[in-house]
Amino acid sequence: MRSNIGGPAVMAEQLKHLGKLAEWPNITIQAIPESTEWHPGLEGEFLVIDTEAMSVVHVENRLSGLFYQDKADVMAYREAVEQMRGVALSPSETIGLIAREIDRIEEAE
C-alpha cells in the first residue's frame, strides 16, 4: 500500500477511490497487513471469475495472462483466496487503514 507510484497526490486519490468503491454492495476490500508473512497473494495477481456457464481463473504475469478452467486449478485458487482472507483485515478495519493512509499522505504534503 505504501509504494509511492505516481506521487503522493495520485496515491491519495487512488486510496479515496478505493474507499468509494468499498461502499458498493458487490465489492469487498480487505487489506493484508504488511507484517503478515507469506501468503498466496505474494505469488502474483489472479482473479477467480464465476459465470453461469463456468468458473475460470485469470493469472497475470509480466508478458501475458493465462486462463485456467480445470476444476482442480480453480479449486486451488479458491483455497488461496480463503487463505488470504484468513490473514486479511476485516473490511471495516481495511477502510480505517485506508483513511489513516490518506491522512498520512496528505499531512506529509
PDB file as gemmi writes it, atoms N, CA and C in Angstrom:
CRYST1    1.000    1.000    1.000  90.00  90.00  90.00 P 1                      
ATOM      1  N   MET A   1       0.820  -1.187   0.000  1.00  0.00           N  
ATOM      2  CA  MET A   1       0.000   0.000   0.000  1.00  0.00           C  
ATOM      3  C   MET A   1       0.862   1.249   0.000  1.00  0.00           C  
ATOM      4  N   ARG A   2       2.106   1.142   0.397  1.00  0.00           N  
ATOM      5  CA  ARG A   2       2.904   2.347   0.553  1.00  0.00           C  
ATOM      6  C   ARG A   2       3.880   2.587  -0.585  1.00  0.00           C  
ATOM      7  N   SER A   3       3.763   1.886  -1.689  1.00  0.00           N  
ATOM      8  CA  SER A   3       4.604   2.172  -2.845  1.00  0.00           C  
ATOM      9  C   SER A   3       4.200   3.539  -3.383  1.00  0.00           C  
ATOM     10  N   ASN A   4       5.171   4.398  -3.555  1.00  0.00           N  
ATOM     11  CA  ASN A   4       4.881   5.776  -3.965  1.00  0.00           C  
ATOM     12  C   ASN A   4       4.936   5.895  -5.483  1.00  0.00           C  
ATOM     13  N   ILE A   5       4.015   5.262  -6.151  1.00  0.00           N  
ATOM     14  CA  ILE A   5       3.971   5.287  -7.611  1.00  0.00           C  
ATOM     15  C   ILE A   5       3.018   6.394  -8.041  1.00  0.00           C  
ATOM     16  N   GLY A   6       3.532   7.352  -8.784  1.00  0.00           N  
ATOM     17  CA  GLY A   6       2.708   8.463  -9.255  1.00  0.00           C  
ATOM     18  C   GLY A   6       2.746   9.676  -8.352  1.00  0.00           C  
ATOM     19  N   GLY A   7       3.385   9.549  -7.206  1.00  0.00           N  
ATOM     20  CA  GLY A   7       3.472  10.673  -6.280  1.00  0.00           C  
ATOM     21  C   GLY A   7       2.354  10.659  -5.258  1.00  0.00           C  
ATOM     22  N   PRO A   8       2.506  11.439  -4.203  1.00  0.00           N  
ATOM     23  CA  PRO A   8       1.533  11.437  -3.095  1.00  0.00           C  
ATOM     24  C   PRO A   8       0.111  11.793  -3.514  1.00  0.00           C  
ATOM     25  N   ALA A   9      -0.046  12.779  -4.374  1.00  0.00           N  
ATOM     26  CA  ALA A   9      -1.406  13.189  -4.752  1.00  0.00           C  
ATOM     27  C   ALA A   9      -2.130  12.055  -5.482  1.00  0.00           C  
ATOM     28  N   VAL A  10      -1.425  11.379  -6.357  1.00  0.00           N  
ATOM     29  CA  VAL A  10      -2.017  10.260  -7.102  1.00  0.00           C  
ATOM     30  C   VAL A  10      -2.373   9.129  -6.138  1.00  0.00           C  
ATOM     31  N   MET A  11      -1.460   8.834  -5.228  1.00  0.00           N  
ATOM     32  CA  MET A  11      -1.722   7.759  -4.271  1.00  0.00           C  
ATOM     33  C   MET A  11      -2.942   8.071  -3.400  1.00  0.00           C  
ATOM     34  N   ALA A  12      -3.045   9.306  -2.934  1.00  0.00           N  
ATOM     35  CA  ALA A  12      -4.195   9.689  -2.107  1.00  0.00           C  
ATOM     36  C   ALA A  12      -5.492   9.557  -2.893  1.00  0.00           C  
ATOM     37  N   GLU A  13      -5.492   9.984  -4.148  1.00  0.00           N  
ATOM     38  CA  GLU A  13      -6.704   9.873  -4.972  1.00  0.00           C  
ATOM     39  C   GLU A  13      -7.076   8.416  -5.217  1.00  0.00           C  
ATOM     40  N   GLN A  14      -6.080   7.563  -5.442  1.00  0.00           N  
ATOM     41  CA  GLN A  14      -6.374   6.143  -5.637  1.00  0.00           C  
ATOM     42  C   GLN A  14      -6.982   5.535  -4.377  1.00  0.00           C  
ATOM     43  N   LEU A  15      -6.446   5.897  -3.235  1.00  0.00           N  
ATOM     44  CA  LEU A  15      -6.993   5.381  -1.976  1.00  0.00           C  
ATOM     45  C   LEU A  15      -8.407   5.899  -1.734  1.00  0.00           C  
ATOM     46  N   LYS A  16      -8.657   7.157  -2.056  1.00  0.00           N  
ATOM     47  CA  LYS A  16     -10.016   7.700  -1.921  1.00  0.00           C  
ATOM     48  C   LYS A  16     -10.977   6.946  -2.833  1.00  0.00           C  
ATOM     49  N   HIS A  17     -10.523   6.627  -4.027  1.00  0.00           N  
ATOM     50  CA  HIS A  17     -11.351   5.871  -4.970  1.00  0.00           C  
ATOM     51  C   HIS A  17     -11.679   4.483  -4.401  1.00  0.00           C  
ATOM     52  N   LEU A  18     -10.690   3.823  -3.804  1.00  0.00           N  
ATOM     53  CA  LEU A  18     -10.952   2.531  -3.170  1.00  0.00           C  
ATOM     54  C   LEU A  18     -11.992   2.669  -2.064  1.00  0.00           C  
ATOM     55  N   GLY A  19     -11.900   3.736  -1.292  1.00  0.00           N  
ATOM     56  CA  GLY A  19     -12.885   3.977  -0.247  1.00  0.00           C  
ATOM     57  C   GLY A  19     -14.294   4.110  -0.803  1.00  0.00           C  
ATOM     58  N   LYS A  20     -14.419   4.788  -1.936  1.00  0.00           N  
ATOM     59  CA  LYS A  20     -15.739   4.925  -2.580  1.00  0.00           C  
ATOM     60  C   LYS A  20     -16.234   3.578  -3.106  1.00  0.00           C  
ATOM     61  N   LEU A  21     -15.324   2.812  -3.707  1.00  0.00           N  
ATOM     62  CA  LEU A  21     -15.718   1.501  -4.235  1.00  0.00           C  
ATOM     63  C   LEU A  21     -16.181   0.568  -3.120  1.00  0.00           C  
ATOM     64  N   ALA A  22     -15.575   0.695  -1.951  1.00  0.00           N  
ATOM     65  CA  ALA A  22     -15.937  -0.163  -0.821  1.00  0.00           C  
ATOM     66  C   ALA A  22     -17.378   0.056  -0.374  1.00  0.00           C  
ATOM     67  N   GLU A  23     -17.995   1.158  -0.773  1.00  0.00           N  
ATOM     68  CA  GLU A  23     -19.390   1.434  -0.433  1.00  0.00           C  
ATOM     69  C   GLU A  23     -20.356   0.660  -1.322  1.00  0.00           C  
ATOM     70  N   TRP A  24     -19.884   0.147  -2.436  1.00  0.00           N  
ATOM     71  CA  TRP A  24     -20.745  -0.600  -3.351  1.00  0.00           C  
ATOM     72  C   TRP A  24     -21.114  -1.936  -2.706  1.00  0.00           C  
ATOM     73  N   PRO A  25     -22.344  -2.396  -2.887  1.00  0.00           N  
ATOM     74  CA  PRO A  25     -22.768  -3.639  -2.231  1.00  0.00           C  
ATOM     75  C   PRO A  25     -22.081  -4.896  -2.770  1.00  0.00           C  
ATOM     76  N   ASN A  26     -21.561  -4.836  -3.975  1.00  0.00           N  
ATOM     77  CA  ASN A  26     -20.943  -6.022  -4.572  1.00  0.00           C  
ATOM     78  C   ASN A  26     -19.411  -6.008  -4.510  1.00  0.00           C  
ATOM     79  N   ILE A  27     -18.839  -5.101  -3.724  1.00  0.00           N  
ATOM     80  CA  ILE A  27     -17.379  -5.006  -3.611  1.00  0.00           C  
ATOM     81  C   ILE A  27     -16.977  -5.098  -2.146  1.00  0.00           C  
ATOM     82  N   THR A  28     -16.026  -5.964  -1.889  1.00  0.00           N  
ATOM     83  CA  THR A  28     -15.436  -6.094  -0.558  1.00  0.00           C  
ATOM     84  C   THR A  28     -13.942  -5.863  -0.694  1.00  0.00           C  
ATOM     85  N   ILE A  29     -13.410  -4.945   0.089  1.00  0.00           N  
ATOM     86  CA  ILE A  29     -11.985  -4.661   0.064  1.00  0.00           C  
ATOM     87  C   ILE A  29     -11.395  -5.069   1.408  1.00  0.00           C  
ATOM     88  N   GLN A  30     -10.367  -5.894   1.343  1.00  0.00           N  
ATOM     89  CA  GLN A  30      -9.669  -6.331   2.548  1.00  0.00           C  
ATOM     90  C   GLN A  30      -8.174  -6.241   2.290  1.00  0.00           C  
ATOM     91  N   ALA A  31      -7.468  -5.536   3.150  1.00  0.00           N  
ATOM     92  CA  ALA A  31      -6.018  -5.388   3.029  1.00  0.00           C  
ATOM     93  C   ALA A  31      -5.325  -6.446   3.882  1.00  0.00           C  
ATOM     94  N   ILE A  32      -4.192  -6.884   3.400  1.00  0.00           N  
ATOM     95  CA  ILE A  32      -3.365  -7.807   4.164  1.00  0.00           C  
ATOM     96  C   ILE A  32      -2.262  -6.976   4.810  1.00  0.00           C  
ATOM     97  N   PRO A  33      -2.143  -7.034   6.132  1.00  0.00           N  
ATOM     98  CA  PRO A  33      -1.133  -6.214   6.813  1.00  0.00           C  
ATOM     99  C   PRO A  33       0.282  -6.493   6.306  1.00  0.00           C  
ATOM    100  N   GLU A  34       1.086  -5.448   6.292  1.00  0.00           N  
ATOM    101  CA  GLU A  34       2.473  -5.594   5.847  1.00  0.00           C  
ATOM    102  C   GLU A  34       3.256  -6.554   6.729  1.00  0.00           C  
ATOM    103  N   SER A  35       2.853  -6.711   7.969  1.00  0.00           N  
ATOM    104  CA  SER A  35       3.562  -7.586   8.896  1.00  0.00           C  
ATOM    105  C   SER A  35       3.264  -9.065   8.667  1.00  0.00           C  
ATOM    106  N   THR A  36       2.300  -9.374   7.806  1.00  0.00           N  
ATOM    107  CA  THR A  36       1.936 -10.758   7.533  1.00  0.00           C  
ATOM    108  C   THR A  36       3.064 -11.450   6.782  1.00  0.00           C  
ATOM    109  N   GLU A  37       3.340 -12.670   7.181  1.00  0.00           N  
ATOM    110  CA  GLU A  37       4.368 -13.437   6.483  1.00  0.00           C  
ATOM    111  C   GLU A  37       3.796 -13.938   5.167  1.00  0.00           C  
ATOM    112  N   TRP A  38       4.373 -14.970   4.600  1.00  0.00           N  
ATOM    113  CA  TRP A  38       3.980 -15.462   3.276  1.00  0.00           C  
ATOM    114  C   TRP A  38       2.485 -15.782   3.226  1.00  0.00           C  
ATOM    115  N   HIS A  39       1.891 -15.467   2.091  1.00  0.00           N  
ATOM    116  CA  HIS A  39       0.517 -15.851   1.775  1.00  0.00           C  
ATOM    117  C   HIS A  39       0.430 -15.978   0.263  1.00  0.00           C  
ATOM    118  N   PRO A  40      -0.574 -16.664  -0.281  1.00  0.00           N  
ATOM    119  CA  PRO A  40      -0.643 -16.911  -1.722  1.00  0.00           C  
ATOM    120  C   PRO A  40      -0.712 -15.658  -2.589  1.00  0.00           C  
ATOM    121  N   GLY A  41      -1.149 -14.546  -2.037  1.00  0.00           N  
ATOM    122  CA  GLY A  41      -1.206 -13.310  -2.821  1.00  0.00           C  
ATOM    123  C   GLY A  41       0.165 -12.818  -3.251  1.00  0.00           C  
ATOM    124  N   LEU A  42       1.208 -13.261  -2.571  1.00  0.00           N  
ATOM    125  CA  LEU A  42       2.562 -12.845  -2.930  1.00  0.00           C  
ATOM    126  C   LEU A  42       3.065 -13.556  -4.184  1.00  0.00           C  
ATOM    127  N   GLU A  43       2.353 -14.579  -4.621  1.00  0.00           N  
ATOM    128  CA  GLU A  43       2.759 -15.315  -5.827  1.00  0.00           C  
ATOM    129  C   GLU A  43       2.400 -14.556  -7.103  1.00  0.00           C  
ATOM    130  N   GLY A  44       1.509 -13.594  -7.023  1.00  0.00           N  
ATOM    131  CA  GLY A  44       1.110 -12.831  -8.198  1.00  0.00           C  
ATOM    132  C   GLY A  44      -0.386 -12.609  -8.230  1.00  0.00           C  
ATOM    133  N   GLU A  45      -0.788 -11.724  -9.133  1.00  0.00           N  
ATOM    134  CA  GLU A  45      -2.191 -11.346  -9.217  1.00  0.00           C  
ATOM    135  C   GLU A  45      -3.012 -12.410  -9.924  1.00  0.00           C  
ATOM    136  N   PHE A  46      -4.244 -12.575  -9.458  1.00  0.00           N  
ATOM    137  CA  PHE A  46      -5.163 -13.503 -10.108  1.00  0.00           C  
ATOM    138  C   PHE A  46      -6.596 -13.103  -9.805  1.00  0.00           C  
ATOM    139  N   LEU A  47      -7.490 -13.541 -10.660  1.00  0.00           N  
ATOM    140  CA  LEU A  47      -8.928 -13.333 -10.482  1.00  0.00           C  
ATOM    141  C   LEU A  47      -9.633 -14.667 -10.608  1.00  0.00           C  
ATOM    142  N   VAL A  48     -10.547 -14.955  -9.704  1.00  0.00           N  
ATOM    143  CA  VAL A  48     -11.435 -16.095  -9.864  1.00  0.00           C  
ATOM    144  C   VAL A  48     -12.726 -15.527 -10.423  1.00  0.00           C  
ATOM    145  N   ILE A  49     -13.105 -15.990 -11.598  1.00  0.00           N  
ATOM    146  CA  ILE A  49     -14.269 -15.456 -12.304  1.00  0.00           C  
ATOM    147  C   ILE A  49     -15.331 -16.543 -12.389  1.00  0.00           C  
ATOM    148  N   ASP A  50     -16.497 -16.257 -11.830  1.00  0.00           N  
ATOM    149  CA  ASP A  50     -17.607 -17.206 -11.866  1.00  0.00           C  
ATOM    150  C   ASP A  50     -18.688 -16.678 -12.791  1.00  0.00           C  
ATOM    151  N   THR A  51     -19.111 -17.515 -13.713  1.00  0.00           N  
ATOM    152  CA  THR A  51     -20.252 -17.196 -14.567  1.00  0.00           C  
ATOM    153  C   THR A  51     -21.249 -18.338 -14.444  1.00  0.00           C  
ATOM    154  N   GLU A  52     -22.402 -18.171 -15.045  1.00  0.00           N  
ATOM    155  CA  GLU A  52     -23.385 -19.254 -15.016  1.00  0.00           C  
ATOM    156  C   GLU A  52     -22.863 -20.476 -15.752  1.00  0.00           C  
ATOM    157  N   ALA A  53     -22.054 -20.251 -16.780  1.00  0.00           N  
ATOM    158  CA  ALA A  53     -21.560 -21.357 -17.595  1.00  0.00           C  
ATOM    159  C   ALA A  53     -20.366 -22.080 -16.984  1.00  0.00           C  
ATOM    160  N   MET A  54     -19.489 -21.332 -16.308  1.00  0.00           N  
ATOM    161  CA  MET A  54     -18.272 -21.950 -15.793  1.00  0.00           C  
ATOM    162  C   MET A  54     -17.535 -21.018 -14.845  1.00  0.00           C  
ATOM    163  N   SER A  55     -16.515 -21.564 -14.214  1.00  0.00           N  
ATOM    164  CA  SER A  55     -15.604 -20.772 -13.385  1.00  0.00           C  
ATOM    165  C   SER A  55     -14.219 -20.875 -14.012  1.00  0.00           C  
ATOM    166  N   VAL A  56     -13.517 -19.743 -14.045  1.00  0.00           N  
ATOM    167  CA  VAL A  56     -12.156 -19.717 -14.572  1.00  0.00           C  
ATOM    168  C   VAL A  56     -11.298 -18.859 -13.658  1.00  0.00           C  
ATOM    169  N   VAL A  57      -9.993 -19.046 -13.794  1.00  0.00           N  
ATOM    170  CA  VAL A  57      -9.035 -18.222 -13.078  1.00  0.00           C  
ATOM    171  C   VAL A  57      -8.187 -17.516 -14.117  1.00  0.00           C  
ATOM    172  N   HIS A  58      -8.012 -16.208 -13.945  1.00  0.00           N  
ATOM    173  CA  HIS A  58      -7.127 -15.432 -14.809  1.00  0.00           C  
ATOM    174  C   HIS A  58      -5.907 -15.058 -13.978  1.00  0.00           C  
ATOM    175  N   VAL A  59      -4.733 -15.466 -14.457  1.00  0.00           N  
ATOM    176  CA  VAL A  59      -3.473 -15.194 -13.781  1.00  0.00           C  
ATOM    177  C   VAL A  59      -2.667 -14.250 -14.651  1.00  0.00           C  
ATOM    178  N   GLU A  60      -2.189 -13.180 -14.061  1.00  0.00           N  
ATOM    179  CA  GLU A  60      -1.390 -12.200 -14.800  1.00  0.00           C  
ATOM    180  C   GLU A  60       0.093 -12.432 -14.548  1.00  0.00           C  
ATOM    181  N   ASN A  61       0.875 -12.239 -15.602  1.00  0.00           N  
ATOM    182  CA  ASN A  61       2.323 -12.208 -15.439  1.00  0.00           C  
ATOM    183  C   ASN A  61       2.886 -11.078 -16.283  1.00  0.00           C  
ATOM    184  N   ARG A  62       4.151 -10.933 -16.317  1.00  0.00           N  
ATOM    185  CA  ARG A  62       4.766  -9.784 -16.988  1.00  0.00           C  
ATOM    186  C   ARG A  62       4.450  -9.718 -18.477  1.00  0.00           C  
ATOM    187  N   LEU A  63       4.368 -10.838 -19.133  1.00  0.00           N  
ATOM    188  CA  LEU A  63       4.219 -10.860 -20.583  1.00  0.00           C  
ATOM    189  C   LEU A  63       2.812 -11.157 -21.078  1.00  0.00           C  
ATOM    190  N   SER A  64       1.999 -11.767 -20.251  1.00  0.00           N  
ATOM    191  CA  SER A  64       0.671 -12.134 -20.737  1.00  0.00           C  
ATOM    192  C   SER A  64      -0.231 -12.506 -19.564  1.00  0.00           C  
ATOM    193  N   GLY A  65      -1.372 -13.021 -19.897  1.00  0.00           N  
ATOM    194  CA  GLY A  65      -2.286 -13.542 -18.900  1.00  0.00           C  
ATOM    195  C   GLY A  65      -2.655 -14.964 -19.276  1.00  0.00           C  
ATOM    196  N   LEU A  66      -2.933 -15.762 -18.300  1.00  0.00           N  
ATOM    197  CA  LEU A  66      -3.302 -17.161 -18.517  1.00  0.00           C  
ATOM    198  C   LEU A  66      -4.676 -17.408 -17.930  1.00  0.00           C  
ATOM    199  N   PHE A  67      -5.429 -18.283 -18.557  1.00  0.00           N  
ATOM    200  CA  PHE A  67      -6.719 -18.698 -18.030  1.00  0.00           C  
ATOM    201  C   PHE A  67      -6.658 -20.169 -17.665  1.00  0.00           C  
ATOM    202  N   TYR A  68      -7.144 -20.510 -16.475  1.00  0.00           N  
ATOM    203  CA  TYR A  68      -7.262 -21.896 -16.038  1.00  0.00           C  
ATOM    204  C   TYR A  68      -8.737 -22.191 -15.841  1.00  0.00           C  
ATOM    205  N   GLN A  69      -9.192 -23.311 -16.380  1.00  0.00           N  
ATOM    206  CA  GLN A  69     -10.593 -23.676 -16.202  1.00  0.00           C  
ATOM    207  C   GLN A  69     -10.770 -25.083 -15.648  1.00  0.00           C  
ATOM    208  N   ASP A  70      -9.682 -25.831 -15.509  1.00  0.00           N  
ATOM    209  CA  ASP A  70      -9.765 -27.156 -14.908  1.00  0.00           C  
ATOM    210  C   ASP A  70     -10.266 -27.014 -13.469  1.00  0.00           C  
ATOM    211  N   LYS A  71     -11.185 -27.867 -13.064  1.00  0.00           N  
ATOM    212  CA  LYS A  71     -11.792 -27.744 -11.736  1.00  0.00           C  
ATOM    213  C   LYS A  71     -10.753 -27.773 -10.619  1.00  0.00           C  
ATOM    214  N   ALA A  72      -9.727 -28.601 -10.748  1.00  0.00           N  
ATOM    215  CA  ALA A  72      -8.694 -28.678  -9.707  1.00  0.00           C  
ATOM    216  C   ALA A  72      -7.909 -27.377  -9.620  1.00  0.00           C  
ATOM    217  N   ASP A  73      -7.635 -26.763 -10.768  1.00  0.00           N  
ATOM    218  CA  ASP A  73      -6.914 -25.486 -10.776  1.00  0.00           C  
ATOM    219  C   ASP A  73      -7.750 -24.380 -10.143  1.00  0.00           C  
ATOM    220  N   VAL A  74      -9.021 -24.326 -10.522  1.00  0.00           N  
ATOM    221  CA  VAL A  74      -9.918 -23.312  -9.950  1.00  0.00           C  
ATOM    222  C   VAL A  74     -10.018 -23.505  -8.438  1.00  0.00           C  
ATOM    223  N   MET A  75     -10.121 -24.739  -7.990  1.00  0.00           N  
ATOM    224  CA  MET A  75     -10.218 -25.013  -6.556  1.00  0.00           C  
ATOM    225  C   MET A  75      -8.947 -24.574  -5.833  1.00  0.00           C  
ATOM    226  N   ALA A  76      -7.792 -24.764  -6.440  1.00  0.00           N  
ATOM    227  CA  ALA A  76      -6.538 -24.337  -5.811  1.00  0.00           C  
ATOM    228  C   ALA A  76      -6.534 -22.824  -5.590  1.00  0.00           C  
ATOM    229  N   TYR A  77      -7.059 -22.080  -6.548  1.00  0.00           N  
ATOM    230  CA  TYR A  77      -7.116 -20.621  -6.390  1.00  0.00           C  
ATOM    231  C   TYR A  77      -8.203 -20.201  -5.413  1.00  0.00           C  
ATOM    232  N   ARG A  78      -9.298 -20.927  -5.350  1.00  0.00           N  
ATOM    233  CA  ARG A  78     -10.320 -20.633  -4.335  1.00  0.00           C  
ATOM    234  C   ARG A  78      -9.728 -20.826  -2.933  1.00  0.00           C  
ATOM    235  N   GLU A  79      -8.938 -21.870  -2.774  1.00  0.00           N  
ATOM    236  CA  GLU A  79      -8.280 -22.108  -1.489  1.00  0.00           C  
ATOM    237  C   GLU A  79      -7.298 -20.979  -1.170  1.00  0.00           C  
ATOM    238  N   ALA A  80      -6.603 -20.478  -2.201  1.00  0.00           N  
ATOM    239  CA  ALA A  80      -5.690 -19.351  -1.997  1.00  0.00           C  
ATOM    240  C   ALA A  80      -6.451 -18.124  -1.511  1.00  0.00           C  
ATOM    241  N   VAL A  81      -7.619 -17.873  -2.096  1.00  0.00           N  
ATOM    242  CA  VAL A  81      -8.446 -16.738  -1.670  1.00  0.00           C  
ATOM    243  C   VAL A  81      -8.814 -16.889  -0.196  1.00  0.00           C  
ATOM    244  N   GLU A  82      -9.206 -18.077   0.210  1.00  0.00           N  
ATOM    245  CA  GLU A  82      -9.586 -18.296   1.610  1.00  0.00           C  
ATOM    246  C   GLU A  82      -8.391 -18.113   2.545  1.00  0.00           C  
ATOM    247  N   GLN A  83      -7.207 -18.558   2.125  1.00  0.00           N  
ATOM    248  CA  GLN A  83      -6.008 -18.342   2.941  1.00  0.00           C  
ATOM    249  C   GLN A  83      -5.735 -16.850   3.101  1.00  0.00           C  
ATOM    250  N   MET A  84      -5.905 -16.103   2.026  1.00  0.00           N  
ATOM    251  CA  MET A  84      -5.671 -14.660   2.081  1.00  0.00           C  
ATOM    252  C   MET A  84      -6.712 -13.968   2.961  1.00  0.00           C  
ATOM    253  N   ARG A  85      -7.954 -14.390   2.858  1.00  0.00           N  
ATOM    254  CA  ARG A  85      -8.987 -13.807   3.726  1.00  0.00           C  
ATOM    255  C   ARG A  85      -8.687 -14.096   5.194  1.00  0.00           C  
ATOM    256  N   GLY A  86      -8.059 -15.235   5.446  1.00  0.00           N  
ATOM    257  CA  GLY A  86      -7.735 -15.613   6.809  1.00  0.00           C  
ATOM    258  C   GLY A  86      -6.697 -14.715   7.468  1.00  0.00           C  
ATOM    259  N   VAL A  87      -5.852 -14.072   6.671  1.00  0.00           N  
ATOM    260  CA  VAL A  87      -4.827 -13.184   7.238  1.00  0.00           C  
ATOM    261  C   VAL A  87      -5.140 -11.711   7.009  1.00  0.00           C  
ATOM    262  N   ALA A  88      -6.185 -11.430   6.236  1.00  0.00           N  
ATOM    263  CA  ALA A  88      -6.535 -10.048   5.897  1.00  0.00           C  
ATOM    264  C   ALA A  88      -7.289  -9.366   7.037  1.00  0.00           C  
ATOM    265  N   LEU A  89      -7.219  -8.052   7.022  1.00  0.00           N  
ATOM    266  CA  LEU A  89      -8.036  -7.251   7.926  1.00  0.00           C  
ATOM    267  C   LEU A  89      -9.499  -7.381   7.514  1.00  0.00           C  
ATOM    268  N   SER A  90     -10.394  -7.109   8.423  1.00  0.00           N  
ATOM    269  CA  SER A  90     -11.811  -7.096   8.077  1.00  0.00           C  
ATOM    270  C   SER A  90     -12.066  -5.913   7.135  1.00  0.00           C  
ATOM    271  N   PRO A  91     -13.193  -5.927   6.434  1.00  0.00           N  
ATOM    272  CA  PRO A  91     -13.498  -4.777   5.572  1.00  0.00           C  
ATOM    273  C   PRO A  91     -13.503  -3.450   6.329  1.00  0.00           C  
ATOM    274  N   SER A  92     -14.078  -3.410   7.528  1.00  0.00           N  
ATOM    275  CA  SER A  92     -14.107  -2.143   8.267  1.00  0.00           C  
ATOM    276  C   SER A  92     -12.706  -1.748   8.735  1.00  0.00           C  
ATOM    277  N   GLU A  93     -11.892  -2.709   9.138  1.00  0.00           N  
ATOM    278  CA  GLU A  93     -10.509  -2.395   9.509  1.00  0.00           C  
ATOM    279  C   GLU A  93      -9.726  -1.880   8.307  1.00  0.00           C  
ATOM    280  N   THR A  94     -10.016  -2.447   7.144  1.00  0.00           N  
ATOM    281  CA  THR A  94      -9.339  -2.020   5.917  1.00  0.00           C  
ATOM    282  C   THR A  94      -9.706  -0.584   5.573  1.00  0.00           C  
ATOM    283  N   ILE A  95     -10.982  -0.228   5.711  1.00  0.00           N  
ATOM    284  CA  ILE A  95     -11.402   1.145   5.442  1.00  0.00           C  
ATOM    285  C   ILE A  95     -10.704   2.102   6.400  1.00  0.00           C  
ATOM    286  N   GLY A  96     -10.570   1.704   7.649  1.00  0.00           N  
ATOM    287  CA  GLY A  96      -9.842   2.526   8.619  1.00  0.00           C  
ATOM    288  C   GLY A  96      -8.383   2.687   8.231  1.00  0.00           C  
ATOM    289  N   LEU A  97      -7.758   1.612   7.772  1.00  0.00           N  
ATOM    290  CA  LEU A  97      -6.369   1.671   7.315  1.00  0.00           C  
ATOM    291  C   LEU A  97      -6.230   2.615   6.127  1.00  0.00           C  
ATOM    292  N   ILE A  98      -7.147   2.519   5.184  1.00  0.00           N  
ATOM    293  CA  ILE A  98      -7.118   3.398   4.008  1.00  0.00           C  
ATOM    294  C   ILE A  98      -7.257   4.853   4.440  1.00  0.00           C  
ATOM    295  N   ALA A  99      -8.174   5.128   5.333  1.00  0.00           N  
ATOM    296  CA  ALA A  99      -8.375   6.506   5.806  1.00  0.00           C  
ATOM    297  C   ALA A  99      -7.129   7.044   6.501  1.00  0.00           C  
ATOM    298  N   ARG A 100      -6.503   6.218   7.330  1.00  0.00           N  
ATOM    299  CA  ARG A 100      -5.273   6.645   8.018  1.00  0.00           C  
ATOM    300  C   ARG A 100      -4.147   6.897   7.015  1.00  0.00           C  
ATOM    301  N   GLU A 101      -4.069   6.082   5.994  1.00  0.00           N  
ATOM    302  CA  GLU A 101      -3.017   6.256   4.989  1.00  0.00           C  
ATOM    303  C   GLU A 101      -3.254   7.538   4.184  1.00  0.00           C  
ATOM    304  N   ILE A 102      -4.499   7.835   3.852  1.00  0.00           N  
ATOM    305  CA  ILE A 102      -4.817   9.090   3.166  1.00  0.00           C  
ATOM    306  C   ILE A 102      -4.384  10.267   4.031  1.00  0.00           C  
ATOM    307  N   ASP A 103      -4.735  10.224   5.321  1.00  0.00           N  
ATOM    308  CA  ASP A 103      -4.339  11.301   6.242  1.00  0.00           C  
ATOM    309  C   ASP A 103      -2.825  11.449   6.293  1.00  0.00           C  
ATOM    310  N   ARG A 104      -2.113  10.323   6.364  1.00  0.00           N  
ATOM    311  CA  ARG A 104      -0.654  10.353   6.430  1.00  0.00           C  
ATOM    312  C   ARG A 104      -0.065  11.003   5.188  1.00  0.00           C  
ATOM    313  N   ILE A 105      -0.585  10.644   4.030  1.00  0.00           N  
ATOM    314  CA  ILE A 105      -0.091  11.198   2.771  1.00  0.00           C  
ATOM    315  C   ILE A 105      -0.362  12.685   2.705  1.00  0.00           C  
ATOM    316  N   GLU A 106      -1.602  13.082   3.030  1.00  0.00           N  
ATOM    317  CA  GLU A 106      -1.977  14.493   2.913  1.00  0.00           C  
ATOM    318  C   GLU A 106      -1.279  15.364   3.949  1.00  0.00           C  
ATOM    319  N   GLU A 107      -0.985  14.834   5.107  1.00  0.00           N  
ATOM    320  CA  GLU A 107      -0.245  15.620   6.122  1.00  0.00           C  
ATOM    321  C   GLU A 107       1.193  15.824   5.709  1.00  0.00           C  
ATOM    322  N   ALA A 108       1.743  14.877   4.954  1.00  0.00           N  
ATOM    323  CA  ALA A 108       3.149  14.978   4.537  1.00  0.00           C  
ATOM    324  C   ALA A 108       3.342  15.953   3.370  1.00  0.00           C  
ATOM    325  N   GLU A 109       2.249  16.294   2.682  1.00  0.00           N  
ATOM    326  CA  GLU A 109       2.372  17.185   1.511  1.00  0.00           C  
ATOM    327  C   GLU A 109       2.593  18.623   1.915  1.00  0.00           C  
TER     328      GLU A 109                                                      
END                                                                             
